[in-house]
Amino acid sequence: ADKTARVFSLNEGGRELQRMKHEDWIRSVSFSNGGDLLCTGCDDAYARIFSLITGEEVKKFQSSSWIYSTSFSSNDALFCTGSRDSTARVYRLENQEETDEEASDEVMKLKLQDPVLAARFNPDSSQLCTGLGAPRFGGVASIHDLESGEQIHCFERDDAMTSVSFS
């Protein structure tokens, strides 16, 4: 309720390592695969990347509405968001050490039919799976090719797709 992301060490008895304050509600948190970055997605329409070493904000990415989902690619070169505005966005994370007031590293923007509640990369980062929908209205999971942006597969359900993953 205090709009703060916290990182704890399980190896040190649950000691708090970092605390990252936000202006609005945090809806998503994801760790980079390298373990040195943390991303948060918030109701203020920003996804923020933080250094887990310093706790400082490294970059931020803006959407036009609440960000429900955040995810890093397996090699940490890409990052994606899923948003209430029915978009999934993919960003390049090059030059992570340079802080930009407004990062402009958007690689792809997918405009979909419903709010994007979940978004994840496949293991080789060539595809993005999105989970869409709203409770009571049905949902869709779709897989998109990241090179072309084309939809490869679509799976429909009777309820919202709030989580997606690749094996």
C-alpha positions in Angstrom: 0.0 0.0 0.0 3.0 2.3 0.3 3.9 2.2 -3.5 7.4 0.7 -2.7 9.2 -2.2 -4.3 11.5 -4.0 -1.9 14.2 -6.6 -2.5 15.1 -9.0 0.3 17.9 -11.5 0.7 16.8 -15.0 1.6 20.4 -16.0 2.3 20.7 -13.3 5.0 17.5 -14.1 6.9 15.2 -11.9 4.9 17.3 -8.7 5.2 16.0 -5.9 3.0 18.6 -5.0 0.4 16.9 -2.3 -1.7 13.8 -0.1 -1.5 12.5 1.7 -4.6 9.7 4.3 -4.1 7.1 4.9 -6.8 4.4 7.6 -7.4 1.6 5.1 -8.0 0.5 1.4 -7.5 3.0 -1.2 -8.6 1.3 -4.0 -10.7 4.3 -6.0 -12.0 7.8 -6.8 -10.9 10.4 -8.8 -12.8 14.1 -9.6 -12.4 16.6 -9.7 -15.2 18.0 -13.1 -15.9 21.5 -11.7 -15.0 20.1 -10.7 -11.6 21.4 -7.2 -11.7 18.2 -5.4 -12.8 14.6 -5.1 -11.5 11.7 -3.7 -13.5 8.4 -2.5 -12.1 5.2 -1.7 -14.0 2.9 0.8 -12.4 -0.5 2.6 -12.7 1.3 5.8 -13.6 1.9 4.3 -17.0 5.7 3.8 -16.5 7.9 0.8 -16.4 11.0 1.5 -14.5 14.3 -0.4 -14.7 16.4 -0.3 -11.5 20.0 -1.4 -10.7 19.9 -4.0 -7.9 23.4 -3.0 -7.0 22.7 0.7 -6.4 18.9 0.8 -6.1 18.9 3.7 -8.6 16.5 4.0 -11.6 18.4 3.3 -14.8 15.7 3.8 -17.4 12.0 4.3 -17.7 9.5 3.5 -20.4 6.1 5.2 -20.8 2.8 3.7 -21.9 -0.5 5.5 -22.1 -2.1 3.5 -19.3 -1.5 1.1 -16.4 1.3 -1.4 -17.0 0.1 -4.9 -16.0 3.1 -7.0 -17.0 6.9 -6.7 -17.4 9.4 -9.2 -18.6 13.0 -9.5 -19.7 14.2 -11.6 -22.6 16.5 -14.5 -21.8 19.7 -12.6 -22.7 18.4 -9.4 -21.1 18.8 -7.5 -24.4 15.1 -6.9 -24.7 12.3 -6.0 -22.3 8.5 -6.0 -22.8 5.4 -4.5 -21.2 1.7 -5.3 -21.3 -0.7 -2.5 -20.7 -4.3 -1.6 -20.0 -4.3 0.4 -23.3 -4.3 -3.0 -25.2 -0.7 -2.7 -26.2 2.4 -4.9 -25.8 5.6 -3.0 -26.3 9.1 -4.4 -26.8 12.2 -2.3 -25.9 15.9 -2.7 -26.5 18.0 -2.4 -23.3 21.3 -1.3 -24.8 23.3 1.4 -23.0 21.6 0.4 -19.7 24.1 2.6 -17.8 22.9 5.8 -19.5 20.0 7.3 -17.7 17.5 8.9 -20.1 14.6 11.0 -18.9 12.4 9.4 -21.5 13.9 6.3 -23.1 13.1 5.9 -26.8 14.3 2.4 -27.4 10.9 1.0 -28.5 11.5 -1.9 -31.0 7.9 -3.0 -31.5 4.4 -2.0 -30.5 1.6 -4.5 -30.9 -1.9 -3.0 -30.7 -4.2 -5.8 -29.6 -8.0 -6.0 -28.9 -8.1 -6.1 -25.1 -5.9 -5.1 -22.2 -2.6 -7.0 -22.1 -2.5 -8.7 -18.7 0.6 -10.8 -19.3 3.6 -10.8 -21.7 6.6 -13.1 -21.9 9.4 -13.9 -24.3 10.1 -17.4 -25.6 13.6 -18.9 -24.6 15.4 -17.7 -27.7 13.7 -14.3 -27.6 12.3 -14.7 -31.1 8.6 -14.7 -30.0 6.4 -12.9 -27.6 3.3 -14.4 -25.9 0.6 -12.1 -24.7 -2.4 -12.8 -22.4 -5.4 -10.6 -23.0 -8.8 -10.1 -21.7 -11.1 -9.0 -18.9 -13.0 -11.1 -16.4 -16.5 -12.2 -17.6 -15.7 -11.3 -21.3 -13.2 -14.0 -22.3 -9.5 -13.9 -23.2 -6.9 -14.7 -25.7 -3.3 -15.8 -25.6 -1.4 -15.0 -28.8 2.1 -15.7 -29.9 3.8 -13.1 -32.1 7.0 -13.3 -34.2 9.3 -10.5 -33.0 11.0 -9.9 -36.3 7.8 -9.4 -38.3 5.2 -8.7 -35.5 2.9 -11.2 -37.1 0.6 -13.3 -35.0 1.7 -17.0 -35.2 -0.8 -18.7 -32.9 -4.0 -17.7 -31.1 -5.7 -19.5 -28.2 -9.1 -18.4 -26.9 -10.6 -19.0 -23.5 -13.8 -18.2 -21.6 -11.9 -16.0 -19.1 -9.1 -13.5 -19.0 -5.5 -14.7 -19.7 -3.7 -13.3 -16.6 -0.5 -15.3 -17.0 1.5 -16.8 -19.9 4.7 -18.7 -20.2 6.9 -20.7 -22.6 8.6 -24.0 -21.7 
